[in-house]
Structure formats: C-alpha cells, structure tokens
Amino acid sequence: MGDYNTILTSEDRVQGNGVQEFEVRDFKEFILDVGLTELRTVSRKYTWTNNHVHSKLDRILVNAEWIHKWPTMKGSILKSSFSDHCPLSITFDDNNQAGSRSFKFLNCMAQHKEFEDTVKQYWIKGSKGTAMFKVWNKLKVLKMELK
C-alpha cells in the first residue's frame, strides 16, 4: 500500500487536466499482470490534493491469497494532518477471524465436476421442522461440504 503517484480511472481525479489513456495504461497493466486487486476502502475518496486538484494516488493492493486469508479486512483513508497525502490503514476483524469465516459462493464452484452431485446429495436428505427451517438446515450442511 502506498503512493503509486498515478490514477487508474478518470474518476480518480477532480479538477485539473483531463485524464488521458496513456496516464493509466501502464498501472492498469501492472496490476493485472501481477494478479493484484484494490482493497475496498471506506471514508475518503481522494488521497492527495494541492488544494485545487484532488486525486486518488495512494492505494491498498492485495492478491487473492490475502483476500482468502483475511476476508473481512478493509482499508481506510485517514485524514491528512501534515502531508498532501492521506495516510492509509488496514483493519483486520480479529473477532471474525478466530471463528468461522463467512461463506462466499464463487461462480467457478458451479463448474467443478462434483458440484451438482454434491448439491443433489445434500438436498435430498430429510430434515425435520418448518419448511423454512428445512431449507436453512440443508443450506447450512451444504455450505460446510462446499467449504
């Protein structure tokens, strides 16, 4: 994370000169080539200003391994106090990390050769209770198997 001194899209700059494709091309290709993605941030949209132009030059980039290991992490853009750049911060929700992680269904799971058979196997099992409880219970068991 830090100051990359460039923007990714035209929405990353307010005021100043218009954004040209050559300004963003290399950085976009770099992020794609090395398999990174930008971590979602909260609070401010822009990380740098000269009191006329506002831009997002600072970013938190992560790879799939980080997202998988810390699915609840989020980035924050803090208020600048002495620099023209805003500091960045990452928060890890340790309370959620110690227990079970939230389940995220990825569309590529449906392409797995055993996906349909697994869903059928767990869906036909009997369950007691109200109709809604039966559905909830089947989804809970199926989720554990898909994990």
WOSUL-V904000 format. One record per residue. N is the residue number from 1. PSI is psi in whole degrees, -180 to 180 (999 if undefined). OMEGA is omega in whole degrees, -180 to 180 (999 if undefined). D_FIRST is the distance of its C-alpha to the first C-alpha in whole Angstrom. Layout:
n,psi,omega,d_first
N,PSI,OMEGA,D_FIRST
N,PSI,OMEGA,D_FIRST
This chain:
n,psi,omega,d_first
1,150,179,0
2,-162,-176,4
3,110,177,7
4,-6,175,8
5,30,175,12
6,163,179,13
7,165,179,14
8,-31,-178,15
9,168,179,18
10,-24,178,21
11,-12,-178,20
12,4,178,17
13,134,175,19
14,136,-176,22
15,-169,178,25
16,-166,-179,25
17,153,175,26
18,154,-178,25
19,129,177,23
20,149,-179,24
21,-39,-178,23
22,-24,180,23
23,-31,-173,20
24,-17,-173,18
25,-52,-176,19
26,-43,-179,18
27,-42,177,14
28,-45,180,16
29,-40,178,17
30,-49,-178,14
31,-44,178,13
32,-47,-177,16
33,-37,-177,17
34,4,174,15
35,39,179,15
36,163,173,11
37,157,-179,11
38,131,177,9
39,138,178,10
40,134,179,12
41,155,178,12
42,162,178,15
43,-109,-172,16
44,155,177,16
45,-36,-176,15
46,146,-175,15
47,-5,-178,12
48,147,175,14
49,151,170,18
50,24,-178,21
51,3,173,23
52,-53,179,25
53,139,175,22
54,129,-177,19
55,158,173,16
56,95,-179,13
57,-20,-177,11
58,137,-175,7
59,160,171,6
60,114,-180,4
61,136,-179,6
62,161,176,8
63,177,-176,12
64,-34,180,15
65,-42,178,16
66,-45,-179,13
67,-40,180,15
68,-42,-177,18
69,-38,-178,17
70,73,-175,16
71,-17,-178,17
72,4,-178,17
73,149,177,14
74,154,180,12
75,152,177,10
76,141,173,11
77,113,-175,11
78,167,179,13
79,135,178,16
80,140,180,16
81,-39,-177,19
82,-5,-178,19
83,167,174,17
84,-3,175,17
85,146,175,13
86,139,176,12
87,153,178,10
88,152,180,8
89,146,174,9
90,134,178,9
91,131,175,13
92,125,179,15
93,89,-177,19
94,-30,180,20
95,-40,-179,24
96,-29,-177,23
97,-35,-177,22
98,-36,180,25
99,-154,180,27
100,146,178,27
101,156,176,24
102,147,-178,25
103,130,177,27
104,115,178,25
105,124,177,28
106,135,-177,26
107,-31,-179,29
108,-20,177,29
109,-36,-178,30
110,-17,179,34
111,-11,-178,34
112,141,-175,34
113,-27,-178,38
114,2,-174,39
115,-55,-176,37
116,-44,180,40
117,-39,179,42
118,-46,-180,40
119,-46,180,40
120,-45,-178,44
121,-45,-178,45
122,-22,-178,43
123,-31,-177,44
124,-12,179,48
125,141,180,48
126,157,179,50
127,149,-180,49
128,155,176,50
129,-170,179,50
130,165,-179,49
131,-43,-179,48
132,-40,179,45
133,-40,179,44
134,-46,179,45
135,-47,-179,43
136,-45,-178,40
137,-42,179,41
138,-42,179,41
139,-38,179,38
140,-47,180,37
141,-42,-180,38
142,-40,179,37
143,-45,179,33
144,-41,180,34
145,-40,180,35
146,-33,177,33
147,999,999,30
